[in-house]
Amino acid sequence: MHLSKYTDYSFRILMYLGTHEDRLVTISEVSKRYTISKNHLVKIVHHLAQAGIIKSVPGKKGGITLGKDPKKINLLDVIEITESNFDLAECFTEHGYCVIQNNCKLTKILTEALFSFFKVMGKYNLSDLLRNDQLRNQLRKMAV
């Protein structure tokens, strides 16, 4: 399983916002702090805002902030919103075909592994990520 940069950046944005809950954060600030393209972040922020995970405040003094309490932002929910493909092998795809498909146990084992991943990620929320004092301090120091 490999999470996309889109999901990785989504988590980074959420962690940054979670350590700066006292104010609005600009996309430019996040872009500068993480050295990530502002254009790429705009797409991600828009998507997360549509899902209600973050709140976007337009205008000159606007910015972004968490749209929910960090305890209510489940990590699996973020992954499900940001990832479009959970096919671990070609046989998972709609068009995947394998000559040994009927006798192969690999699909079953990979499915079990995938659901284990989902189960673990579903146990945690953004608040769990933010309980790390060293991370909080590092992200706080990154602020403008």
C-alpha positions in Angstrom: 0.0 0.0 0.0 1.4 3.4 -0.9 -0.5 6.6 -0.1 -0.4 9.3 -2.7 1.3 12.7 -2.2 -2.2 14.1 -2.1 -3.0 12.2 1.0 0.4 12.9 2.6 0.0 16.6 1.9 -3.5 16.5 3.3 -2.2 15.1 6.6 0.5 17.7 6.7 -2.0 20.5 6.2 -4.2 19.1 9.0 -1.3 18.7 11.4 -0.2 22.3 10.7 -3.7 23.6 11.2 -4.1 21.5 14.4 -1.0 23.2 15.9 -2.2 26.6 14.9 -5.8 26.4 16.0 -5.6 29.9 17.5 -5.6 31.7 14.2 -6.3 31.4 10.5 -3.4 30.1 8.4 -2.8 31.0 4.8 -2.1 28.5 2.0 1.0 30.5 1.2 2.2 30.0 4.7 1.7 26.2 4.5 3.3 26.2 1.1 6.4 28.0 2.3 6.7 25.9 5.5 6.5 22.6 3.8 8.1 23.6 0.5 5.0 22.4 -1.4 3.6 24.0 -4.5 0.9 26.6 -3.6 -1.2 25.5 -6.6 -1.2 21.9 -5.5 -2.2 22.9 -2.0 -5.1 25.0 -3.3 -6.6 21.9 -4.8 -6.2 19.9 -1.6 -7.5 22.6 0.6 -10.6 23.0 -1.7 -11.2 19.3 -1.5 -10.8 19.1 2.3 -13.1 22.2 2.7 -15.8 20.6 0.5 -15.6 17.5 2.8 -16.0 19.8 5.9 -12.7 18.8 7.4 -11.3 22.3 7.1 -12.9 25.7 6.9 -11.9 28.3 4.4 -12.4 31.9 5.1 -12.2 34.1 2.0 -10.9 37.6 1.8 -7.8 39.6 2.4 -7.7 38.6 6.1 -9.0 35.1 5.4 -7.3 31.8 5.6 -7.9 28.2 6.6 -8.6 26.5 9.9 -9.8 23.1 11.0 -13.5 22.6 10.3 -13.9 20.1 13.1 -12.4 19.2 16.4 -9.2 17.2 15.9 -10.8 14.3 17.8 -13.5 14.1 15.2 -11.2 14.0 12.2 -10.6 10.3 11.7 -7.5 9.3 9.8 -9.3 6.7 7.8 -11.9 9.2 6.7 -9.1 11.5 5.4 -7.6 8.6 3.5 -11.0 7.6 2.0 -11.6 11.2 0.9 -8.2 11.7 -0.6 -7.4 8.3 -2.2 -9.2 7.1 -5.2 -7.6 3.6 -5.6 -7.1 0.8 -3.2 -6.2 -1.8 -5.8 -3.2 -3.6 -4.3 -2.7 -5.8 -7.4 -4.1 -6.0 -10.9 -6.5 -8.7 -9.9 -8.3 -6.1 -7.7 -9.2 -4.0 -10.7 -12.4 -4.2 -12.5 -10.6 -5.2 -15.7 -7.9 -7.3 -14.0 -7.6 -10.8 -15.2 -5.3 -13.6 -14.1 -5.2 -17.2 -15.5 -4.9 -18.6 -11.9 -7.4 -16.3 -10.4 -9.9 -19.0 -9.4 -7.2 -21.0 -7.4 -5.1 -18.1 -6.1 -5.2 -17.1 -2.5 -3.2 -13.9 -2.9 -6.3 -11.8 -3.5 -7.8 -13.0 -0.3 -4.6 -12.4 1.7 -4.1 -8.9 0.2 -7.8 -8.1 0.9 -7.2 -9.1 4.5 -4.1 -7.0 4.8 -5.9 -4.0 3.3 -8.8 -4.3 5.8 -6.3 -4.6 8.6 -4.7 -1.3 7.4 -8.2 0.3 7.3 -8.9 -1.0 10.8 -5.7 0.4 12.3 -6.1 3.8 10.6 -9.8 4.0 11.7 -8.7 3.7 15.3 -6.9 7.1 15.2 -7.8 10.7 14.7 -5.9 14.0 14.1 -5.8 14.5 17.9 -3.7 11.4 18.2 -1.1 12.8 15.8 -1.0 16.1 17.6 -0.2 14.6 21.0 3.4 14.5 20.0 5.0 17.5 21.9 8.1 17.5 19.7 6.0 17.7 16.5 3.8 20.4 18.0 6.9 22.5 18.9 8.5 22.0 15.5 5.3 23.0 13.7 4.9 26.0 16.0 8.5 27.1 15.3 7.7 26.9 11.6 4.9 29.6 11.9 5.4 33.0 10.4 
